[in-house]
Amino acid sequence: GSYPKFDGGERIMKMEQGTYYCDFSQWDTYRAVHPLFTILNPSHNGDMVHSLVLKGQQGGWLPIFPSWNSYTAMIGDHCIAMIGDAIIKNIPGFDYEEAYALMRKNAFEMNTDSVSYRDGKGRRAMESYLKYNYIPLEDPVMEAFHRREQVSRTLEYAYDDFVLAQVAKKLNKTDDYNALIKRAENYRYVIDPKTGYARGRYTDGSWAEPFDPFAFTSFICEGTPYHYTWYVPQDVSGLIDQMGGKEIFISRLDTFFEGDYYWHGNEPGHHIAYMYAYAGEPWKTQKWVNHEYFTTPDGLSGNDDAGQMSAWLVFSMVGFYPVCPGMPYYVIGSPAFEECIITLENGKKFIIEAKDISSENIYIQSANLNGKPYDKSYILHEDIMNGGKLSFIMGNTPNKEWASSPASLPPSM
């Protein structure tokens, strides 16, 4: 249980209960690795959260991307997403109020100490974000290793604020909830309703020119505006409206995949194939989730990023995926096995059965949950943790009626 004090110094600390974890590639792993742990090994994930809380208490700020026993930073604030998801799913092993205090500090306070800010304590460009509700192009974030990337930062902060809003609601922090749920809509400031794409913006509200949604650009992190336009997992219905409606949304998704714009090798796109379900076309999710991994030497599209690529595969082959960690549900895709049995930490079992599955039979014809007809394109976390059986009948042509009605869609803001 011994470990070096976080954020420098030679003092040796002692973890009296549980296991201490050091490095967190959190820009990657909050997406699927930690949600997978909330199912397979909740106590393991609880120890990880407890470790992050200790780091925050020892260093003064909740870390964003802790590595090498210090504050390092990608963009976003996704320890909030990981911890928030654990709280929403009632993961044991840490103090929720202690965790909330650290998450709240990151979300509401600016770090005015130039030295510790440069070292990675606190959210980058927080002054701009709070002032404009987005990070304008005039703020280059020069103190960070990842500079600029203003639109991506805005989109990621809006998502993190949404997750913290859910935690605030659960812990009866009403004023915080009201402020954060409003900020969760800040994506609207950087999704241009005229073009329907994520786009750089200046302090006066004008949009970046010239603009090419298919080109790599400095205001997007490791991708293009086309890639990051889909990064609104907390409010897909709102994104559909912002882009100009369901038909445009689906058409853009179709072009994204059919035109080979999708890039599985980078994590911000891992949820995109599952977004068809929010528009009532889950059969297209079933089609595209079957195209990403191959049994060849280059079958893994990029490095594994501390397990995120593998966790995506585990979820997707089982048959569902956590599009929006911080919400207690998973969007259904296309199961890859005749039967999967998840042996839960609570001693129960959850079984996923796919009758008639084959390399051609990738489309869900019908479903049952615990023997009753199931017509939703998502499954609740509690349904899994309570144990039971989710059974699919598979076929080689899409059933466009299954889980396509408004009542079948995954929850959104």
C-alpha positions as CSV (number, residue, x, y, z in Angstrom):
1,G,0.0,0.0,0.0
2,S,3.0,2.4,0.0
3,Y,3.3,5.0,-2.7
4,P,5.1,8.3,-3.3
5,K,3.1,11.4,-2.5
6,F,1.5,12.8,-5.6
7,D,2.9,16.0,-7.2
8,G,6.5,15.8,-6.1
9,G,8.4,15.4,-2.9
10,E,9.9,12.3,-1.4
11,R,7.3,11.6,1.3
12,I,6.0,8.0,1.2
13,M,2.3,7.7,1.8
14,K,0.3,4.6,2.8
15,M,-3.0,3.4,1.3
16,E,-4.7,1.8,4.4
17,Q,-7.5,0.1,2.5
18,G,-7.7,-1.0,-1.2
19,T,-5.1,-0.7,-3.9
20,Y,-3.4,2.6,-5.0
21,Y,-3.2,3.3,-8.8
22,C,-0.7,5.7,-10.3
23,D,-1.1,6.7,-13.9
24,F,-4.4,7.4,-15.7
25,S,-4.6,7.9,-19.5
26,Q,-7.9,9.6,-18.8
27,W,-8.5,11.3,-22.1
28,D,-8.8,7.8,-23.4
29,T,-9.9,5.5,-20.7
30,Y,-13.0,7.3,-19.3
31,R,-14.8,6.4,-22.5
32,A,-14.9,2.6,-22.2
33,V,-12.2,1.2,-19.9
34,H,-13.7,2.5,-16.6
35,P,-17.3,1.9,-17.7
36,L,-16.3,-1.7,-18.3
37,F,-14.8,-1.9,-14.8
38,T,-18.1,-0.6,-13.4
39,I,-19.7,-3.8,-14.7
40,L,-16.9,-6.4,-14.4
41,N,-15.2,-5.2,-11.2
42,P,-16.8,-2.2,-9.4
43,S,-14.5,-2.5,-6.3
44,H,-11.5,-2.3,-8.6
45,N,-12.9,0.9,-10.2
46,G,-13.7,2.3,-6.7
47,D,-10.0,1.9,-5.7
48,M,-9.1,3.8,-8.9
49,V,-11.4,6.7,-8.0
50,H,-10.1,6.7,-4.4
51,S,-6.6,7.0,-5.8
52,L,-7.6,10.0,-7.9
53,V,-9.2,11.6,-4.9
54,L,-6.0,11.2,-2.9
55,K,-4.0,12.7,-5.7
56,G,-6.4,15.7,-5.8
57,Q,-6.2,16.2,-2.0
58,Q,-2.4,15.9,-2.0
59,G,-1.8,18.2,-5.0
60,G,-4.6,20.7,-4.4
61,W,-6.5,20.1,-7.7
62,L,-8.2,17.1,-9.2
63,P,-5.7,15.9,-11.9
64,I,-6.8,15.8,-15.6
65,F,-4.3,13.3,-17.0
66,P,-2.0,12.2,-14.2
67,S,1.1,10.5,-15.3
68,W,4.7,10.1,-13.9
69,N,3.3,11.0,-10.5
70,S,2.6,14.6,-11.6
71,Y,0.0,16.8,-13.2
72,T,0.2,16.4,-17.0
73,A,-2.6,17.4,-19.3
74,M,-4.4,16.4,-22.4
75,I,-7.5,18.5,-23.0
76,G,-10.8,18.1,-21.3
77,D,-11.4,17.4,-17.6
78,H,-12.2,13.7,-17.8
79,C,-11.4,12.5,-14.3
80,I,-14.7,14.3,-13.7
81,A,-16.3,12.0,-16.3
82,M,-14.8,8.9,-14.8
83,I,-15.5,9.7,-11.2
84,G,-19.0,11.0,-12.1
85,D,-19.8,7.8,-13.9
86,A,-18.8,5.8,-10.9
87,I,-21.0,7.9,-8.6
88,I,-24.0,7.7,-10.8
89,K,-23.6,3.9,-10.9
90,N,-23.2,3.7,-7.1
91,I,-19.6,2.3,-7.2
92,P,-18.3,1.8,-3.7
93,G,-14.9,2.4,-2.2
94,F,-14.6,6.2,-2.0
95,D,-16.2,9.3,-0.4
96,Y,-18.6,10.9,-2.8
97,E,-18.6,14.3,-1.0
98,E,-14.7,14.4,-1.0
99,A,-14.7,13.5,-4.7
100,Y,-17.4,16.2,-5.5
101,A,-15.4,18.9,-3.7
102,L,-12.5,18.3,-6.0
103,M,-14.6,18.0,-9.1
104,R,-16.4,21.2,-8.3
105,K,-13.1,23.1,-7.8
106,N,-12.0,22.2,-11.3
107,A,-15.4,23.2,-12.8
108,F,-15.9,26.5,-11.0
109,E,-12.5,27.9,-10.1
110,M,-9.6,29.4,-12.1
111,N,-6.1,28.6,-11.1
112,T,-4.5,32.1,-10.8
113,D,-1.0,30.7,-9.8
114,S,1.0,30.9,-13.0
115,V,3.5,28.2,-12.0
116,S,1.1,25.5,-10.9
117,Y,-1.2,26.4,-13.8
118,R,1.6,25.8,-16.2
119,D,2.3,22.5,-14.5
120,G,-1.3,21.3,-15.3
121,K,-3.4,22.2,-12.2
122,G,-6.9,23.4,-13.1
123,R,-8.7,23.6,-16.4
124,R,-6.9,25.3,-19.3
125,A,-8.5,28.5,-20.7
126,M,-11.0,28.5,-17.8
127,E,-11.3,32.3,-17.8
128,S,-12.3,32.4,-21.4
129,Y,-14.7,29.4,-21.0
130,L,-16.6,31.1,-18.1
131,K,-16.6,34.5,-19.8
132,Y,-17.8,33.5,-23.3
133,N,-19.3,30.0,-22.7
134,Y,-16.7,28.8,-25.3
135,I,-13.0,29.2,-25.8
136,P,-12.4,31.8,-28.5
137,L,-9.6,31.6,-31.1
138,E,-7.9,34.6,-29.5
139,D,-7.0,32.3,-26.5
140,P,-4.2,30.1,-27.7
141,V,-3.6,28.3,-24.4
142,M,0.1,28.6,-24.8
143,E,0.9,27.3,-21.3
144,A,-0.2,23.8,-22.2
145,F,1.6,21.0,-24.1
146,H,-1.6,20.8,-26.2
147,R,-2.0,24.4,-27.5
148,R,-5.0,26.0,-29.1
149,E,-7.6,23.2,-29.8
150,Q,-10.2,25.7,-28.6
151,V,-13.3,24.0,-30.1
152,S,-12.4,20.6,-28.9
153,R,-11.7,22.0,-25.4
154,T,-15.1,23.7,-25.4
155,L,-16.9,20.5,-26.5
156,E,-15.2,18.4,-23.9
157,Y,-15.8,20.8,-21.0
158,A,-19.5,21.0,-21.9
159,Y,-19.7,17.2,-21.7
160,D,-17.7,17.1,-18.4
161,D,-20.0,19.8,-17.0
162,F,-23.0,17.7,-17.9
163,V,-21.6,14.7,-16.0
164,L,-20.9,16.9,-13.0
165,A,-24.4,18.2,-13.2
166,Q,-25.7,14.6,-12.9
167,V,-23.6,14.2,-9.8
168,A,-24.7,17.5,-8.3
169,K,-28.3,16.5,-8.8
170,K,-27.8,13.1,-7.1
171,L,-26.0,14.8,-4.2
172,N,-28.7,17.5,-3.9
173,K,-26.4,20.4,-4.9
174,T,-29.3,22.3,-6.6
175,D,-27.5,25.6,-7.4
176,D,-24.6,23.7,-8.9
177,Y,-26.8,21.5,-10.9
178,N,-28.6,24.5,-12.4
179,A,-25.4,26.2,-13.4
180,L,-23.7,23.1,-14.8
181,I,-26.7,21.8,-16.8
182,K,-26.8,25.2,-18.5
183,R,-23.1,24.9,-19.3
184,A,-23.6,21.5,-20.7
185,E,-25.2,23.2,-23.7
186,N,-22.1,25.2,-24.4
187,Y,-21.5,23.0,-27.4
188,R,-24.0,25.2,-29.2
189,Y,-21.5,28.0,-29.2
190,V,-19.1,26.1,-31.4
191,I,-21.4,24.0,-33.6
192,D,-22.2,26.4,-36.3
193,P,-25.9,26.1,-37.1
194,K,-25.4,27.5,-40.6
195,T,-22.9,24.8,-41.7
196,G,-23.8,22.2,-39.1
197,Y,-20.1,21.6,-38.2
198,A,-17.9,22.3,-35.2
199,R,-16.1,25.5,-36.1
200,G,-13.6,28.0,-34.6
201,R,-15.1,31.2,-33.2
202,Y,-13.7,34.6,-32.2
203,T,-14.6,36.7,-29.2
204,D,-17.0,38.9,-31.2
205,G,-19.0,35.7,-32.2
206,S,-17.8,35.6,-35.8
207,W,-16.8,32.2,-37.3
208,A,-13.3,31.2,-38.5
209,E,-12.7,31.8,-42.2
210,P,-11.8,30.1,-44.5
211,F,-13.4,26.9,-43.2
212,D,-13.0,23.3,-44.4
213,P,-14.7,20.7,-42.2
214,F,-12.6,17.9,-43.7
215,A,-9.2,19.4,-43.0
216,F,-7.0,19.2,-39.9
217,T,-6.9,22.5,-38.1
218,S,-5.4,24.1,-35.0
219,F,-8.7,24.5,-33.1
220,I,-9.5,20.8,-33.2
221,C,-7.5,18.2,-31.2
222,E,-6.1,15.4,-33.2
223,G,-8.8,15.4,-35.9
224,T,-11.0,17.5,-38.2
225,P,-14.1,19.5,-37.5
226,Y,-16.1,16.6,-39.1
227,H,-14.7,14.3,-36.4
228,Y,-15.4,16.6,-33.5
229,T,-18.9,17.6,-34.7
230,W,-20.2,14.4,-33.2
231,Y,-18.7,15.0,-29.7
232,V,-21.9,15.9,-28.0
233,P,-22.7,12.6,-26.3
234,Q,-24.7,14.3,-23.5
235,D,-27.3,15.9,-25.9
236,V,-27.6,14.0,-29.2
237,S,-31.1,15.2,-29.7
238,G,-29.9,18.8,-29.3
239,L,-27.0,18.2,-31.7
240,I,-29.5,16.9,-34.3
241,D,-31.4,20.2,-34.0
242,Q,-28.2,22.3,-34.1
243,M,-27.1,20.5,-37.3
244,G,-30.4,21.2,-39.0
245,G,-32.6,18.2,-38.2
246,K,-32.7,14.4,-38.4
247,E,-32.3,14.1,-42.1
248,I,-29.2,16.1,-42.2
249,F,-27.8,14.4,-39.1
250,I,-28.3,10.9,-40.7
251,S,-27.0,12.0,-44.1
252,R,-23.8,13.4,-42.5
253,L,-23.4,10.2,-40.5
254,D,-23.8,8.1,-43.7
255,T,-21.2,10.2,-45.5
256,F,-18.9,10.0,-42.5
257,F,-18.8,6.2,-42.7
258,E,-19.4,5.5,-46.4
259,G,-16.8,8.2,-47.4
260,D,-14.2,6.7,-45.1
261,Y,-13.9,9.8,-42.9
262,Y,-14.2,7.7,-39.7
263,W,-10.9,7.2,-37.9
264,H,-11.1,4.5,-35.3
265,G,-7.4,5.0,-34.4
266,N,-8.3,8.1,-32.3
267,E,-10.7,8.0,-29.3
268,P,-13.0,11.0,-29.9
269,G,-14.8,9.0,-32.6
270,H,-15.3,5.8,-30.7
271,H,-19.0,6.5,-30.0
272,I,-20.0,7.8,-33.4
273,A,-21.3,4.6,-34.9
274,Y,-23.7,4.3,-32.0
275,M,-25.2,7.7,-32.7
276,Y,-27.5,6.3,-35.4
277,A,-29.6,4.8,-32.5
278,Y,-30.4,8.3,-31.3
279,A,-31.9,9.1,-34.7
280,G,-34.0,6.0,-34.8
281,E,-31.8,4.0,-37.2
282,P,-30.1,1.5,-35.0
283,W,-29.6,-1.0,-37.9
284,K,-26.9,1.3,-39.2
285,T,-25.1,1.1,-35.9
286,Q,-25.3,-2.7,-36.2
287,K,-23.7,-2.4,-39.7
288,W,-20.8,-0.2,-38.9
289,V,-19.6,-1.5,-35.6
290,N,-18.6,-4.7,-37.4
291,H,-15.9,-3.0,-39.5
292,E,-13.1,-1.9,-37.2
293,Y,-10.8,-4.7,-36.1
294,F,-9.1,-7.4,-38.2
295,T,-7.0,-10.5,-37.4
296,T,-3.9,-9.3,-39.1
297,P,-0.7,-7.8,-37.8
298,D,-2.1,-4.3,-38.3
299,G,-5.6,-5.3,-37.0
300,L,-5.4,-2.8,-34.2
301,S,-5.9,0.7,-35.6
302,G,-3.4,2.6,-33.5
303,N,-2.0,2.1,-30.1
304,D,-4.2,0.6,-27.4
305,D,-4.1,3.8,-25.3
306,A,-4.1,2.1,-21.9
307,G,-6.9,-0.3,-22.9
308,Q,-9.4,2.0,-24.6
309,M,-9.1,0.3,-28.0
310,S,-9.5,-3.1,-26.3
311,A,-12.4,-2.0,-24.1
312,W,-14.3,-0.7,-27.2
313,L,-13.9,-4.1,-28.7
314,V,-15.0,-5.9,-25.6
315,F,-18.2,-3.8,-25.3
316,S,-18.9,-3.9,-29.0
317,M,-18.5,-7.6,-29.4
318,V,-20.7,-8.2,-26.3
319,G,-23.3,-6.0,-28.0
320,F,-23.5,-2.6,-26.3
321,Y,-21.4,0.5,-25.6
322,P,-21.3,3.5,-23.1
323,V,-21.8,6.4,-25.5
324,C,-22.2,8.9,-22.6
325,P,-20.4,7.8,-19.4
326,G,-22.2,9.6,-16.6
327,M,-25.5,8.3,-17.8
328,P,-26.4,4.8,-16.5
329,Y,-27.1,3.1,-19.8
330,Y,-25.4,1.5,-22.8
331,V,-26.4,1.8,-26.5
332,I,-27.0,-1.5,-28.1
333,G,-25.0,-2.4,-31.2
334,S,-24.5,-5.9,-32.7
335,P,-23.4,-8.8,-30.6
336,A,-20.6,-11.0,-32.0
337,F,-21.1,-14.2,-30.1
338,E,-23.8,-16.8,-29.7
339,E,-23.6,-16.3,-26.0
340,C,-21.7,-14.1,-23.6
341,I,-21.9,-14.6,-19.8
342,I,-20.8,-11.8,-17.6
343,T,-20.1,-13.0,-14.1
344,L,-20.8,-10.0,-11.9
345,E,-19.0,-9.1,-8.7
346,N,-22.3,-9.4,-6.8
347,G,-22.5,-13.1,-7.7
348,K,-25.2,-12.7,-10.4
349,K,-24.8,-13.4,-14.1
350,F,-25.9,-11.4,-17.0
351,I,-26.2,-13.3,-20.3
352,I,-26.3,-11.9,-23.8
353,E,-27.6,-14.4,-26.3
354,A,-27.5,-13.9,-30.1
355,K,-29.5,-16.6,-31.9
356,D,-28.5,-17.3,-35.5
357,I,-25.5,-15.0,-35.3
358,S,-23.0,-15.3,-38.2
359,S,-20.7,-13.1,-40.2
360,E,-23.7,-12.2,-42.4
361,N,-26.3,-12.2,-39.7
362,I,-25.3,-9.0,-38.0
363,Y,-28.8,-7.3,-37.8
364,I,-31.1,-7.6,-34.8
365,Q,-34.5,-8.9,-35.8
366,S,-36.0,-8.8,-32.3
367,A,-35.0,-8.9,-28.7
368,N,-36.1,-10.1,-25.3
369,L,-35.0,-9.0,-21.8
370,N,-35.7,-11.6,-19.1
371,G,-38.3,-13.3,-21.4
372,K,-40.2,-10.1,-22.2
373,P,-40.1,-8.3,-25.6
374,Y,-37.5,-5.5,-25.6
375,D,-37.8,-2.7,-28.1
376,K,-35.2,-0.1,-26.9
377,S,-31.9,0.6,-28.5
378,Y,-30.2,0.8,-25.1
379,I,-30.0,-1.1,-21.9
380,L,-29.8,0.3,-18.3
381,H,-26.8,-0.4,-16.1
382,E,-29.1,-1.6,-13.4
383,D,-30.6,-4.2,-15.7
384,I,-27.2,-5.7,-16.2
385,M,-26.2,-5.5,-12.5
386,N,-29.4,-7.2,-11.5
387,G,-28.5,-10.2,-13.6
388,G,-30.7,-11.8,-16.2
389,K,-30.7,-12.5,-20.0
390,L,-30.8,-10.2,-23.0
391,S,-31.7,-12.3,-26.0
392,F,-31.5,-11.3,-29.7
393,I,-32.7,-13.0,-32.9
394,M,-30.2,-12.1,-35.6
395,G,-30.6,-12.0,-39.4
396,N,-28.8,-10.9,-42.6
397,T,-31.1,-7.9,-43.4
398,P,-32.0,-4.9,-41.3
399,N,-35.2,-4.9,-39.3
400,K,-35.9,-1.2,-39.6
401,E,-38.8,-1.4,-37.2
402,W,-37.0,-2.7,-34.2
403,A,-36.1,0.0,-31.6
404,S,-36.7,2.8,-34.1
405,S,-39.7,4.6,-32.5
406,P,-39.3,7.8,-30.4
407,A,-40.0,5.8,-27.2
408,S,-37.1,3.4,-28.1
409,L,-34.3,6.0,-28.3
410,P,-31.5,6.4,-25.7
411,P,-32.1,9.2,-23.2
412,S,-30.6,12.6,-24.0
413,M,-30.5,16.0,-22.2
